Amino acid sequence: MPQPSTGFGEELRKRRLDNGLSLTALSAAVHYSKAQLSKVERGIKAPSRDLVRLCDAVLRADGALVALATGPATETPPVQTADGINEEEWTMQLSPDGPSWFQPVGRRQAVGAGAASLMRLPMGGPGPLAPSAGEGMLEASRSLFTHYRRLGQSVEPGFLLPGLIAQTHTLRELSAHADDGTRRDLMALGSRYAEYVGWLMQETGDERAALWWTQRAVDLAAAGGDRTLGGYALVRRALITLYQDDAAQTVALAQRAQSGTLPPRIRGLAAQREAQGHALAGDSDACRRALDRARTFLARQDGADTPVIGSMHLPDSVGMVTGWCLVDLGRPREAAEELDRQLALVSRDAVRTQVRYGVRRALAYASDGEIDHACEVTAPLLDGVAAVRSATVTIDLRRLARFLARHPNHSAVRRLAPRLGTLTRPPTS
């Protein structure tokens, strides 16, 4: 929670006067009341994140106000790695009427705890896997992975995670009995399953599990001879720091993932993430340069990655990320226009993508003072928000709800308020 800051208030007032703006003029530009701005300038009231960004943009502070209001960086949770991917037992409990759970434990620990006495499924005898069986499993698993990713656009992660984890385990075990070529392909596909599990774990709000699975994906890929997924893991870690509002770590991680040895697609996705980090810091020029790099890298991708790394539901990912960044840069009108264009290109079946960027678009309209239109574009999204249950979407939805709550007497806001309250309420354990 931001704390009142005399230093920030003094700097805000100085920059406002340097720009020749009265409180009335600044109030009209950022759509916050004169009374609230006055309290912020006097250090009586803490500015919201959105007010800081809007003021930074209007006063052309180039991120100086954002930096002044930003708290200390959040340290990314460390990832505990195993000695080897084959030295773990994976235990999963599936409940028909409650939450399921997954727990990795060391093989010796599992035996000591009595896990060996549970119902065991024999897999992988001493003989090698027939080449036709390995190829058949690869073909079926690739097709299944595509279907899982499509399903992930319309249902909550909990419905998919047990099957994805089981499939990752199957590919890992089969690889131990396949010839070298098939083994590499099985491990590579298993790594993609694990990476997707990591992303879905972040969607549940469990960042530590997301990091664990991302590291498992890197381990599986490396065991199959592919070192490039380690670069994409940095992009994934940067997504976690992005949602922690840690601009510096987001930029640093994304820049590390732009090594010249990595495929153009990974470098392009990393440049997009870097742009989001710069936008979070209020650095418009650095954001634009990163977006330009992203477009250059992504134009060079050869389409050899199967299945595709990153989102497969954005026809113009750089355009969509541009709209995203403009919100954080305090330029809501431009953001809304760009997100309008980009969302028109996204399939209606891609519900998770629609609500992720749709909520951003609504936030842009609300930030620009267009409360009626913000409510109008929010209402159709709420069924999708409820269906996909995304922790990351909820972060922006709460931000939007706070904006709208400043207009309690607005009829459209009153109509949305009960549903927004339900969807933004923290989950009960």
HELIX and SHEET records of a PDB file:
HELIX    1   1 THR A    6  ASP A   18  1                                  13    
HELIX    2   2 LEU A   23  VAL A   30  1                                   8    
HELIX    3   3 LYS A   34  GLU A   41  1                                   8    
HELIX    4   4 ARG A   49  VAL A   58  1                                  10    
HELIX    5   5 ALA A   64  ALA A   69  1                                   6    
HELIX    6   6 ARG A  107  GLY A  112  1                                   6    
HELIX    7   7 ALA A  115  SER A  117  5                                   3    
HELIX    8   8 PRO A  131  LEU A  151  1                                  21    
HELIX    9   9 PRO A  157  SER A  175  1                                  19    
HELIX   10  10 ASP A  180  THR A  204  1                                  25    
HELIX   11  11 GLU A  207  ALA A  223  1                                  17    
HELIX   12  12 LEU A  229  TYR A  243  1                                  15    
HELIX   13  13 ALA A  247  ARG A  256  1                                  10    
HELIX   14  14 PRO A  264  ALA A  281  1                                  18    
HELIX   15  15 SER A  284  ALA A  299  1                                  16    
HELIX   16  16 SER A  317  ASP A  328  1                                  12    
HELIX   17  17 PRO A  332  LEU A  343  1                                  12    
HELIX   18  18 VAL A  351  SER A  367  1                                  17    
HELIX   19  19 ILE A  371  THR A  378  1                                   8    
HELIX   20  20 ALA A  379  LEU A  381  5                                   3    
HELIX   21  21 LEU A  382  VAL A  388  1                                   7    
HELIX   22  22 ALA A  391  ALA A  405  1                                  15    
HELIX   23  23 SER A  411  LEU A  423  1                                  13    
SHEET    1   A 2 GLU A  88  GLN A  93  0                                        
SHEET    2   A 2 TRP A 101  GLY A 106 -1                                        
END                                                                             
